[in-house]
């Protein structure tokens, strides 16, 4: 339901933005027809909004964590070289980059879990770090139950809400009395996350916190982290989670870390602008060589007409991209319907694969839409200037 509502909002925002542009009328109408055809998912009547608040640690200074000329890696092979980074109070930083780029390694460096080969890691005043990753089984007891684990760390004022909180992490009914020793890998991961978030901290480092959560649980977690007054660094492949939380993006790759202000959508737009050659004009066919005498003569005034070769090439690029966008939107709609089915959540592997494809396509679509807008702007500028 939540995923479909976000998709509806995205389409409406697109239509509102370009409603009065004649060159985009066809695209606007196509999006509005897509909305009309969409089979709406109804929110169950007994579903009530749930808001949770995680305990926070003491107030920190402005600089929470700082890396100065840091190099680190494994087995003598550096993953990072000379990285400088300052994490400031109230930041919500998303680490992004391809698989294997070093996002989890940087999280371990920030958490103080990986020895440095060079440089320095500095903690600010009063900083209490809470670090979550997928391999923290040592944080769970081998003898207690799910309830025992969270009750042992919960502050007194949260104890009355523990059952609700456990429900947000997909533990409900009899499952809260399950022995930790019989939990699946996904259940153990959710329990570790819940337990860590119940421990007062003013700096959260969360590596893939949404991996084993359903859509509703992700939304509840995202709202709670938005309300969290501390500082946050996280890794996630969930497109909405990235957009909804990040105030800065740190791009990881080639042993470096490059910071961008804004959420994930802002980052993608910035990357589109930065890519070499993307804003360069399409080369036109060169003129025939002029005889020496004519070449020296004053040039004639150019005709006020757009170069047909450049216009045609831009139109072809736009048409090709529109076809790709339509295919991606259709597939996203299909995946959205699959994610709305309760049956899907009974097959964890299928759910995770479906969610990953959905999130990946959302990112691709965002990038394609930014490129589509850029191409249209280039075309309008070209036709308007007559060059």
C-alpha positions in Angstrom: 0.0 0.0 0.0 2.7 2.5 1.0 4.8 1.7 -2.1 1.8 2.3 -4.4 1.0 5.6 -2.6 4.6 6.8 -3.2 4.4 5.7 -6.9 1.1 7.6 -7.3 2.7 10.7 -5.7 5.6 10.5 -8.1 3.4 10.3 -11.1 1.2 13.2 -10.0 4.3 15.3 -9.3 5.5 14.7 -12.8 2.1 15.6 -14.3 1.9 18.8 -12.2 5.4 19.8 -13.2 4.9 19.5 -17.0 1.1 20.0 -17.3 1.5 23.3 -19.2 4.4 22.4 -21.4 3.2 21.7 -24.9 6.2 19.6 -25.8 5.5 17.2 -22.9 1.7 17.0 -23.2 1.8 13.4 -24.6 4.0 12.3 -21.7 1.7 13.9 -19.1 -1.4 12.3 -20.7 0.4 8.9 -20.7 1.2 9.2 -17.0 -2.4 10.2 -16.1 -3.8 7.3 -18.1 -1.4 5.0 -16.2 -3.0 6.3 -12.9 -6.5 5.6 -14.2 -5.5 2.0 -15.1 -3.8 1.4 -11.8 -5.6 -1.1 -9.6 -5.7 0.6 -6.2 -4.6 -1.3 -3.1 -6.9 -0.6 -0.2 -5.5 -0.2 3.3 -6.9 -2.8 5.7 -9.4 -1.1 8.0 -7.8 -2.3 11.2 -4.4 -1.0 10.2 -3.5 1.8 12.6 -0.5 4.2 12.2 2.4 3.2 14.5 5.0 5.6 15.6 8.0 4.6 17.8 10.8 6.6 19.3 14.2 5.2 20.0 16.1 6.4 23.2 18.8 8.9 22.6 22.1 9.4 24.3 23.6 12.6 25.7 24.1 15.8 23.6 27.2 15.8 21.5 29.4 18.5 20.1 29.2 19.7 16.5 31.7 17.1 15.2 30.6 13.6 16.0 33.1 11.5 14.1 36.1 12.5 12.0 38.4 10.6 9.7 41.7 12.3 9.0 43.9 10.8 6.2 42.6 7.4 6.9 43.8 4.3 5.0 42.6 0.8 5.8 41.9 -2.6 4.3 42.4 -6.3 4.7 45.5 -8.5 4.5 47.7 -5.6 3.6 45.5 -4.6 0.7 44.1 -1.1 1.2 40.4 -0.5 0.5 40.7 3.2 1.3 43.6 5.6 0.9 43.8 9.0 2.6 40.1 9.5 3.3 39.0 12.7 5.1 35.5 12.9 6.4 33.6 14.8 9.1 30.3 13.6 10.4 28.4 16.5 12.0 25.7 16.4 14.7 22.2 15.7 13.1 23.6 14.4 9.8 21.8 11.5 8.2 24.4 10.2 5.7 23.7 7.5 3.1 26.7 5.5 1.9 26.3 4.6 -1.8 28.4 2.8 -4.4 28.6 -0.5 -6.3 28.9 -3.8 -4.5 32.4 -4.4 -3.3 33.3 -0.7 -3.3 33.8 -0.6 0.4 30.6 0.7 2.0 30.6 -2.0 4.8 34.4 -1.4 5.3 33.9 2.3 5.8 31.1 1.5 8.3 33.5 -0.6 10.3 36.1 2.2 10.2 33.5 4.7 11.5 32.5 2.2 14.2 36.2 1.7 15.2 36.0 -2.0 14.3 38.8 -2.0 11.7 42.4 -1.2 12.4 43.8 1.7 10.4 47.0 1.5 8.4 47.3 5.3 8.3 45.5 8.3 9.6 43.3 8.9 12.5 39.7 8.3 13.6 38.4 10.8 16.1 35.2 10.7 18.3 33.6 13.9 19.4 32.5 14.9 22.9 30.0 12.6 24.6 29.6 10.4 21.5 28.0 6.9 22.0 28.1 4.8 18.8 25.7 2.0 18.2 26.7 -0.2 15.2 24.5 -2.7 13.3 25.7 -5.1 10.7 24.5 -8.5 9.4 27.1 -10.6 11.3 26.5 -9.7 15.0 25.1 -12.9 16.4 27.5 -12.4 19.4 25.1 -9.8 20.6 22.4 -12.4 21.3 22.1 -14.8 24.2 22.0 -18.5 23.3 19.6 -19.3 26.2 16.9 -16.6 26.4 13.8 -15.8 24.3 13.0 -12.9 22.0 11.2 -11.1 24.8 14.2 -11.7 27.2 16.6 -10.1 24.7 14.7 -6.8 24.3 13.5 -6.6 27.9 17.0 -6.8 29.2 18.1 -3.6 27.4 14.8 -1.6 27.2 14.7 1.6 29.2 11.8 1.6 31.8 9.6 4.1 29.9 9.7 1.9 26.7 8.8 -1.4 28.4 5.0 -0.8 28.1 5.5 -0.4 24.3 7.8 -3.4 23.8 5.1 -5.7 22.3 4.3 -3.0 19.7 7.9 -2.4 19.0 8.6 -6.1 18.5 5.6 -6.2 16.1 7.3 -3.6 14.0 10.2 -6.0 13.7 7.8 -8.8 12.7 7.7 -10.5 16.1 4.1 -10.9 17.3 1.9 -13.4 19.2 3.7 -16.5 20.3 6.9 -15.6 18.3 8.0 -13.2 21.0 8.4 -16.3 23.3 10.6 -18.2 20.8 14.0 -19.3 22.1 16.8 -17.3 20.4 18.5 -20.6 19.6 15.8 -21.6 17.1 15.5 -18.3 15.2 16.3 -18.1 11.5 19.1 -15.9 10.2 16.6 -13.2 9.2 14.9 -13.3 12.6 18.2 -13.0 14.4 19.2 -10.0 12.3 15.9 -8.3 13.1 16.2 -9.0 16.8 19.8 -7.6 16.9 18.6 -4.4 15.1 15.7 -4.0 17.6 18.0 -4.6 20.6 20.6 -2.1 19.4 18.0 0.6 18.7 16.7 0.2 22.3 20.1 1.0 23.7 20.6 4.8 24.2 23.0 6.1 21.6 23.6 9.4 19.8 25.3 8.0 16.7 23.7 5.1 14.8 25.7 3.3 12.1 23.3 0.9 10.3 24.6 -1.4 7.6 21.6 -2.7 5.6 19.0 -2.4 8.4 16.0 -3.0 6.1 17.2 -6.4 4.6 14.7 -8.6 6.5 11.8 -6.1 7.0 8.5 -5.9 5.1 7.3 -2.6 3.5 5.3 -1.5 6.5 8.1 -2.2 8.9 10.5 -0.2 6.8 8.2 2.8 6.8 7.8 2.6 10.6 11.6 2.3 11.0 12.1 5.2 8.6 9.7 7.4 10.5 11.4 6.6 13.8 14.8 7.4 12.3 13.5 10.7 10.9 12.4 11.6 14.5 15.7 10.4 16.0 17.6 13.4 17.3 21.0 11.9 17.0 23.3 11.4 14.1 22.9 8.6 11.5 25.1 6.9 8.9 23.4 4.0 6.9 23.8 1.7 4.0 20.6 0.5 2.1 19.6 -0.6 -1.3 16.1 0.5 -0.7 15.4 3.5 -2.9 12.6 5.0 -0.8 14.6 4.5 2.4 17.5 6.4 0.9 15.3 9.3 -0.4 13.3 9.5 2.8 16.2 9.6 5.2 19.4 11.0 3.7 20.4 14.6 4.1 23.9 13.9 2.7 25.2 11.1 0.4 28.7 9.8 0.5 29.7 8.0 -2.7 32.2 5.2 -2.2 34.5 4.0 -4.9 38.1 3.6 -6.0 39.4 4.0 -2.5 37.8 7.4 -1.9 34.6 8.9 -0.4 33.0 11.9 -2.1 30.2 13.8 -0.3 27.0 15.3 -1.9 24.4 17.4 -0.1 20.7 16.3 -0.4 18.9 13.1 -0.6 19.4 10.2 -3.1 17.3 11.8 -5.8 19.4 15.0 -5.5 22.6 12.9 -5.8 21.4 11.1 -8.9 20.5 14.5 -10.6 24.0 15.8 -9.6 25.7 12.7 -11.1 23.7 13.1 -14.3 25.1 16.7 -14.6 28.6 15.6 -13.8 28.9 12.7 -16.3 31.4 13.8 -18.9 29.9 14.7 -22.3 26.3 14.5 -21.1 25.8 18.2 -21.6 28.0 18.6 -24.6 26.0 19.6 -27.8 25.5 16.9 -30.4 28.1 17.4 -33.1 26.7 18.6 -36.4 27.9 17.6 -39.8 30.9 19.7 -40.8 30.6 22.2 -43.7 32.4 21.5 -47.0 35.9 23.1 -47.2 35.7 26.6 -48.6 38.1 27.9 -51.3 40.7 30.2 -49.7 39.2 33.4 -51.2 35.7 32.6 -49.9 37.0 31.5 -46.5 38.5 34.9 -46.0 35.3 36.7 -46.9 33.0 37.9 -44.1 30.6 35.1 -43.0 27.0 35.4 -44.0 24.3 35.8 -41.3 23.1 32.4 -40.1 19.6 31.5 -40.9 17.3 31.4 -37.9 16.7 27.7 -38.2 17.7 24.8 -35.8 20.1 22.3 -37.3 17.9 19.4 -38.5 20.6 16.8 -37.8 20.9 17.8 -34.2 17.2 18.1 -33.7 16.6 14.7 -35.3 19.2 13.0 -33.1 17.8 14.5 -29.9 14.2 13.4 -30.9 15.4 9.9 -31.5 17.2 9.8 -28.1 14.0 11.0 -26.4 11.8 8.5 -28.2 14.1 5.6 -27.3 14.3 6.7 -23.7 10.5 7.1 -23.5 10.1 3.5 -24.6 12.5 2.4 -21.9 10.7 4.5 -19.2 7.3 3.0 -20.2 8.7 -0.6 -19.9 10.3 0.2 -16.5 7.1 1.8 -15.2 5.0 -1.2 -16.3 7.4 -3.6 -14.6 7.4 -1.5 -11.4 3.6 -1.6 -11.3 3.7 -5.4 -11.6 6.2 -5.7 -8.8 4.1 -3.3 -6.7 1.1 -5.6 -7.1 3.3 -8.6 -6.1 4.5 -6.8 -3.0 0.9 -6.1 -2.0 0.2 -9.8 -1.7 0.5 -11.4 1.7 1.5 -14.7 0.1 4.8 -13.1 -1.0 6.0 -12.6 2.6 5.8 -16.4 3.3 8.6 -17.0 0.8 11.4 -14.8 2.2 13.8 -15.4 -0.8 11.1 -14.5 -3.3 10.1 -11.4 -1.2 13.7 -10.2 -1.0 14.4 -10.8 -4.8 11.1 -8.9 -5.6 11.9 -6.0 -3.3 15.5 -5.7 -4.7 14.3 -5.7 -8.3 11.6 -3.1 -7.4 14.1 -0.8 -5.6 16.7 -1.2 -8.4 14.1 -0.3 -11.1 13.0 2.7 -9.0 16.6 4.0 -9.1 16.9 3.3 -12.8 13.6 5.1 -13.5 14.7 8.1 -11.4 17.9 8.4 -13.5 16.0 7.9 -16.8 13.5 10.7 -15.8 16.3 13.1 -15.0 17.9 12.3 -18.4 14.5 12.7 -20.2 14.1 16.1 -18.7 17.7 17.1 -19.7 17.1 15.9 -23.3 13.9 17.9 -23.5 15.6 21.0 -22.1 18.4 20.6 -24.7 15.8 20.2 -27.5 13.8 23.3 -26.4 17.0 25.4 -26.1 18.1 24.2 -29.6 14.8 24.9 -31.3 14.4 28.2 -29.5 17.9 29.5 -30.4 17.7 28.4 -34.0 21.3 27.1 -33.9 
